[in-house]
Amino acid sequence: RLLRQLAVFQEGWTLEALEQVCYPEPHRHRALDALDSLVEKGLVRVVKAGKRYDLLETIRAFATEQLEESGETDATRASHADYYLDFAARVAADLRHTAQCEAMARAREDHANLLAAVRRFVAEARGEEATALEKGLVLCGHLNWYWHIAGHHMTGRALVDELLELAADTDPSPGRALSWLTAGMISTTTGELERSLGESVRACEDGQAIGDEEIVAEGRMYVG
């Protein structure tokens, strides 16, 4: 069962990620033994000096097929997306403090997993899933500074624009306010200053509507 679930990870995973995504709380103590068994059988590779794990592409293809046949694909991908939403929140918090370098390294290693999570929420939001829309918006908000520092402006632009378009007729929310901040940051970086001004003003408006003074203050900083 574990091998097929590992197919949801993109370009590797940590033990913590495996525990959170593939095991419910009461059974997470079983994760390491199960993972070690797959490593010993040559089905899982140990990479990054033992800090991460990955699958060969041929094994990933087999595991993906097995996951689809099991009927567990949606649940496993949902668990994966939720984990990386929480992961991004921790990265975002660390990027504002002295752990910035370590946080950037973690985010870079899981860049593909973070993108997969955003795309999962986007796909569900297209189906008018309100919870997925808000989660996607929040995730784009958390990725603001990572995308800025790492230079992933166009990647972020495509994702945040689609989510904001889907959220155009919704009520103000933390996710939408955070995503307006992300959009404003991207526009500033790409030299679209008039667009950035409009996006930052919208962040302020949504921040005021939901009573989040931190968002309002950051939006005003962007406005200048």
C-alpha positions in Angstrom: 0.0 0.0 0.0 2.8 2.4 0.9 4.6 2.1 -2.4 1.5 3.1 -4.5 0.9 6.1 -2.2 4.4 7.3 -2.7 3.5 8.0 -6.3 1.9 11.3 -5.3 5.3 12.8 -4.3 7.1 14.8 -7.0 10.9 14.7 -7.0 11.2 13.1 -3.6 10.0 13.4 0.0 11.1 13.5 3.6 10.3 11.0 6.3 8.1 13.6 7.9 6.1 14.1 4.7 5.6 10.4 4.2 4.4 10.0 7.8 1.9 12.9 7.4 0.6 12.0 3.9 0.5 8.2 4.0 -0.4 7.4 7.6 -3.2 8.6 9.9 -2.0 9.8 13.3 -2.3 6.5 15.3 -0.2 4.6 12.8 2.6 7.0 12.0 5.1 5.0 14.1 4.9 2.3 11.4 6.2 4.6 8.6 10.0 4.2 9.1 9.9 0.4 9.2 7.7 0.3 6.1 10.0 2.8 4.3 13.2 0.9 5.3 11.6 -2.3 3.8 11.1 -0.6 0.5 14.6 0.7 0.5 16.0 -2.7 1.2 14.1 -4.1 -1.7 15.5 -1.5 -4.0 12.1 0.1 -4.7 12.9 3.4 -3.0 16.1 5.4 -3.4 17.8 7.2 -0.5 19.0 10.7 -1.7 20.4 13.9 -0.3 22.7 12.2 2.2 19.8 10.2 3.7 17.6 13.3 4.2 15.2 12.5 1.3 13.8 9.6 -0.6 12.6 9.1 -4.2 11.4 6.6 -6.8 12.9 5.6 -10.1 10.6 6.7 -12.9 9.8 3.1 -13.9 8.7 2.3 -10.3 6.8 5.6 -10.1 4.8 4.7 -13.2 4.0 1.3 -11.7 3.0 2.8 -8.4 0.8 5.4 -10.1 -1.0 2.7 -11.9 -1.5 0.7 -8.7 -2.7 3.8 -6.9 -5.3 4.5 -9.6 -6.5 0.9 -9.5 -6.9 1.0 -5.7 -9.3 3.9 -5.8 -7.1 5.8 -3.3 -5.8 8.5 -5.7 -8.1 11.4 -4.7 -7.7 10.8 -0.9 -3.9 10.4 -1.2 -3.5 13.5 -3.4 -5.8 15.5 -1.0 -3.6 14.4 2.0 -0.5 15.4 0.0 -1.9 18.9 -0.9 -3.0 19.5 2.7 0.5 18.5 4.1 2.2 20.9 1.7 -0.2 23.7 2.6 0.9 23.3 6.2 4.6 23.0 5.0 4.3 26.2 3.1 2.9 28.0 6.1 5.9 27.0 8.2 8.3 28.1 5.4 6.6 31.4 5.1 6.9 32.0 8.8 10.6 31.1 8.8 11.3 33.3 5.8 10.4 36.3 7.9 12.9 35.4 10.7 16.5 34.3 11.1 15.9 30.8 9.6 15.5 32.2 6.1 18.3 30.3 4.5 17.2 27.0 5.9 13.6 27.7 4.9 14.6 28.5 1.4 16.5 25.3 1.1 13.5 23.3 2.3 11.2 25.0 -0.1 13.6 24.5 -3.1 13.8 20.8 -2.3 10.0 20.5 -2.3 9.3 23.0 -5.1 7.7 20.3 -7.3 5.5 19.1 -4.4 4.4 22.6 -3.6 3.4 23.2 -7.2 1.6 19.9 -7.3 -0.4 21.0 -4.2 -1.3 24.3 -5.7 -2.4 22.6 -9.0 -4.5 20.1 -7.0 -6.4 22.9 -5.3 -6.8 24.8 -8.6 -8.2 21.7 -10.3 -10.7 21.2 -7.5 -11.6 24.9 -7.4 -12.4 24.8 -11.1 -15.1 22.3 -10.0 -16.5 25.0 -7.7 -15.1 23.4 -4.6 -15.0 26.4 -2.2 -12.8 24.8 0.4 -10.2 23.9 -2.3 -10.3 27.5 -3.7 -9.6 29.0 -0.3 -6.8 26.5 0.4 -5.2 27.3 -3.0 -5.4 31.0 -2.3 -3.9 30.6 1.1 -1.1 28.4 -0.3 -0.3 31.0 -3.0 -0.2 33.6 -0.2 2.3 31.5 1.8 4.5 31.0 -1.2 4.8 34.8 -1.9 8.3 35.4 -0.5 9.6 32.0 -1.6 8.5 32.7 -5.2 10.0 36.2 -5.0 13.4 35.2 -3.6 13.7 32.1 -5.8 12.6 34.0 -8.9 9.6 31.9 -9.7 7.6 34.9 -10.8 5.9 33.5 -13.9 5.1 30.2 -12.3 3.4 32.1 -9.4 1.7 34.5 -11.8 -0.1 31.8 -13.7 -1.4 30.0 -10.6 -2.4 33.0 -8.5 -4.1 34.7 -11.4 -6.3 31.7 -12.1 -7.2 31.3 -8.4 -8.0 35.0 -8.1 -10.2 34.9 -11.1 -12.1 31.9 -9.6 -12.5 34.0 -6.4 -13.6 37.1 -8.1 -17.2 36.8 -7.0 -16.6 35.4 -3.5 -16.6 37.2 -0.2 -13.3 38.6 1.2 -11.2 35.9 2.8 -7.8 35.4 4.3 -6.8 33.4 1.2 -7.9 36.0 -1.3 -6.2 38.8 0.7 -2.9 36.9 0.9 -3.1 36.0 -2.8 -3.6 39.7 -3.7 -0.4 40.4 -1.8 1.4 37.7 -3.8 0.0 39.1 -7.1 1.2 42.6 -6.1 4.7 41.3 -5.3 4.9 39.6 -8.6 3.8 42.6 -10.5 6.2 44.8 -8.7 9.1 42.5 -9.5 8.1 42.2 -13.2 7.9 46.0 -13.5 4.0 46.2 -13.8 3.8 48.9 -11.3 0.2 50.1 -12.1 -1.0 46.5 -11.9 0.8 46.0 -8.6 -0.8 49.1 -7.2 -4.3 47.8 -8.0 -3.5 44.4 -6.6 -2.0 45.8 -3.4 -5.1 48.0 -2.9 -7.3 45.0 -3.2 -5.2 43.2 -0.6 -5.7 46.1 1.7 -9.5 46.1 1.1 -9.8 42.4 1.7 -7.6 42.7 4.8 -9.7 45.4 6.2 -12.9 43.5 5.5 -11.7 40.5 7.4 -10.0 42.5 10.2 -6.4 41.4 9.4 -4.2 44.4 10.2 -1.0 42.5 9.2 -2.3 42.0 5.7 -3.4 45.7 5.5 0.0 46.9 6.7 1.8 44.7 4.1 -0.5 45.9 1.4 0.1 49.5 2.3 3.9 48.8 2.2 3.5 47.6 -1.4 1.4 50.7 -2.3 4.2 52.9 -0.9 
